[in-house]
Amino acid sequence: MKIEVAPEVFALFPGYVRHVLVLRDADNTKEVPELAELLVKEQNRMRSEEAFADLKTHPLVASWRDAFQSFGANPNKCPPSVANLIKRVRGGKDLPYVNSLVAIFNVVSMRYVLPAGGDDLDKVRGDIRLTRAQGRESYTPLGSPEQKEHPAPGEIVLLDTGNDEVFCRAWCWKNGDVSKIEASTRRVAINIDALPPLGAEDGRVAALETQEMVRRFCGGSSELYRLDAANGSIECG
């Protein structure tokens, strides 16, 4: 199986880097009290820091909003995941402990102000590709397996090339139901996205911390990869 970012994505967004953590034999079945405390701690920090009072002007969020607009997505209607996460928390809603891997994504996303998420590799039929949509692809909304949508032509999507199923719409807006992380998930690709002005090295620090948290709270084995304009594809088993 390949995990790749299409060249046109790097051409549109110079300096963009995706760190991918490929995890095997994870134990995602238990709620870990220490991780639950970290999730609460990061939410409290988000609520206390005035730098997040206006997300539209925060540089690390504004860059994602600008990126969405550049490929035709309205960031007010389909906000980048990190913006949606912080807005929800600052609005007074607590994030649920869905499972340990999702909790780790949310902690890292808030701590470093970047999009973080993942996909169950046992659900993949072909390769995973971040690319621009043709419009014919199929998307199943999270929690609504009976529904089907189609991305807009030109929209950046995370795609299973084996069946044209979209795992995530608008780059990092909305995860799909097909590849969702569940308690039974044991093999997963975790994505940590760094878009300027966030530097690639900052993204790597976030990815390394993700790897360490996964080791502590979920076990298993993992390899960390970097996808960039010079190397946009990896092979993983």
TADA-V828976 format. One record per residue. N is the residue number from 1. PHI is phi in radians with two decimals (999 if undefined). PSI is psi in radians with two decimals (* if undefined). Layout:
BEGIN
[[N:PHI:PSI] [N:PHI:PSI]]
END
This chain:
BEGIN
[[1:999:2.37] [2:-1.75:2.58] [3:-2.13:2.17] [4:-2.57:2.76] [5:-2.03:2.21] [6:-1.13:2.53] [7:-0.97:-0.57] [8:-1.17:-0.44] [9:-1.19:-0.78] [10:-1.17:-0.60] [11:-1.15:-0.66] [12:-1.29:-0.54] [13:-2.29:1.36] [14:-1.03:2.39] [15:1.59:-0.15] [16:-1.19:2.40] [17:-2.39:2.33] [18:-1.96:2.11] [19:-1.63:2.30] [20:-2.11:2.13] [21:-1.79:2.01] [22:-1.70:2.05] [23:-2.00:2.40] [24:-2.23:2.60] [25:1.03:0.68] [26:-1.31:2.62] [27:-1.87:1.79] [28:-1.90:0.37] [29:-1.60:-0.30] [30:-1.98:2.60] [31:-1.50:2.21] [32:-1.79:2.04] [33:-0.97:-0.71] [34:-1.10:-0.70] [35:-1.22:-0.67] [36:-1.06:-0.66] [37:-1.16:-0.70] [38:-1.09:-0.68] [39:-1.09:-0.75] [40:-1.16:-0.74] [41:-1.05:-0.79] [42:-1.17:-0.62] [43:-1.12:-0.75] [44:-1.09:-0.66] [45:-1.15:-0.74] [46:-1.02:-0.68] [47:-1.29:-0.42] [48:-1.64:-0.36] [49:-1.59:2.08] [50:-1.23:-0.25] [51:-1.05:-0.36] [52:-1.78:0.20] [53:-1.15:-0.67] [54:-2.12:1.67] [55:-1.15:-0.48] [56:-1.14:-0.41] [57:-1.85:-0.11] [58:-1.21:2.17] [59:-1.02:-0.61] [60:-1.36:-0.34] [61:-1.62:-0.69] [62:-1.04:-0.61] [63:-1.11:-0.64] [64:-1.26:-0.67] [65:-1.06:-0.77] [66:-1.11:-0.70] [67:-1.10:-0.75] [68:-1.05:-0.80] [69:-1.08:-0.59] [70:-1.18:-0.44] [71:-1.89:0.34] [72:1.60:0.15] [73:-1.69:2.30] [74:-1.40:1.95] [75:-1.22:-0.20] [76:-1.40:-0.65] [77:-1.49:-0.60] [78:-2.27:1.40] [79:-1.24:2.60] [80:-0.96:2.55] [81:-0.99:-0.68] [82:-1.16:-0.64] [83:-1.17:-0.76] [84:-1.10:-0.70] [85:-1.10:-0.88] [86:-1.17:-0.72] [87:-1.04:-0.74] [88:-1.09:-0.80] [89:-1.15:-0.81] [90:-1.20:-0.35] [91:-1.39:-0.03] [92:1.75:0.04] [93:-1.60:2.25] [94:-1.39:2.48] [95:-1.38:2.29] [96:-1.29:2.70] [97:-1.53:1.54] [98:-1.16:-0.91] [99:-2.89:3.06] [100:-1.15:-0.73] [101:-1.13:-0.74] [102:-1.13:-0.68] [103:-1.07:-0.71] [104:-1.10:-0.79] [105:-0.95:-0.81] [106:-1.19:-0.69] [107:-1.07:-0.85] [108:-1.15:-0.70] [109:-1.06:-0.78] [110:-1.23:-0.72] [111:-1.13:-0.69] [112:-1.89:-0.04] [113:0.95:1.06] [114:-2.60:2.78] [115:-1.27:2.37] [116:-2.47:2.41] [117:-2.98:-3.08] [118:-2.82:2.99] [119:-2.40:2.50] [120:-1.28:1.98] [121:-1.21:-0.36] [122:-1.29:-0.13] [123:-1.68:-0.07] [124:-1.44:2.39] [125:-1.82:-0.44] [126:-2.29:-2.11] [127:-1.90:2.86] [128:-1.82:2.20] [129:-2.38:2.26] [130:-1.55:2.05] [131:-2.72:3.07] [132:-1.54:2.34] [133:-1.30:2.63] [134:-1.55:-0.42] [135:1.88:-0.21] [136:-1.59:-0.22] [137:-1.15:2.79] [138:-1.96:2.44] [139:-2.28:2.31] [140:-1.91:1.95] [141:-1.05:2.55] [142:-1.05:2.21] [143:1.46:-0.02] [144:-2.30:1.19] [145:-1.13:-0.26] [146:-1.50:-0.18] [147:-1.68:2.69] [148:-2.36:2.41] [149:-2.25:2.95] [150:-2.28:2.31] [151:-1.20:2.78] [152:-1.30:2.52] [153:-0.97:2.31] [154:1.62:-0.27] [155:-1.11:2.41] [156:-1.40:2.18] [157:-2.35:2.73] [158:-1.70:2.13] [159:-2.22:2.47] [160:-1.57:1.96] [161:-1.22:-0.26] [162:-1.28:-0.46] [163:-2.52:0.20] [164:1.03:0.53] [165:-1.51:2.24] [166:-1.49:2.13] [167:-1.46:-0.53] [168:-2.60:2.26] [169:-1.55:2.70] [170:0.80:0.96] [171:1.16:-1.24] [172:-2.48:0.58] [173:-1.49:-1.06] [174:-2.44:2.00] [175:-1.22:2.69] [176:-1.67:2.98] [177:-1.38:-0.53] [178:-1.11:-0.78] [179:-1.83:0.34] [180:-1.07:2.63] [181:-1.48:2.13] [182:-2.08:3.02] [183:-1.05:-0.52] [184:-1.46:-0.13] [185:-1.12:2.27] [186:-2.15:-0.32] [187:-2.28:2.09] [188:-2.56:2.59] [189:-1.86:2.11] [190:-1.82:2.23] [191:-1.86:2.26] [192:-2.12:2.00] [193:-1.78:2.28] [194:-2.08:2.01] [195:-2.12:2.22] [196:-0.88:2.44] [197:-1.47:-0.02] [198:-1.22:2.21] [199:-1.37:2.75] [200:-1.06:-0.63] [201:-1.19:-0.62] [202:-1.11:-0.69] [203:-1.09:-0.66] [204:-1.15:-0.70] [205:-1.05:-0.77] [206:-1.10:-0.70] [207:-1.17:-0.71] [208:-1.14:-0.67] [209:-1.17:-0.67] [210:-1.04:-0.79] [211:-1.05:-0.72] [212:-1.20:-0.70] [213:-1.14:-0.71] [214:-1.08:-0.75] [215:-1.05:-0.78] [216:-1.21:-0.74] [217:-1.78:-0.34] [218:-2.21:-0.23] [219:1.22:-2.67] [220:1.38:-3.00] [221:-2.15:2.69] [222:-2.65:2.72] [223:-2.25:2.46] [224:-1.88:2.29] [225:-2.17:2.75] [226:-2.10:2.24] [227:-1.94:2.18] [228:-2.57:-3.05] [229:-1.08:-0.46] [230:-1.50:-0.40] [231:-2.59:1.58] [232:-1.68:0.19] [233:-2.57:2.48] [234:-2.31:2.73] [235:-1.86:2.29] [236:-2.42:2.58] [237:-1.44:*]]
END
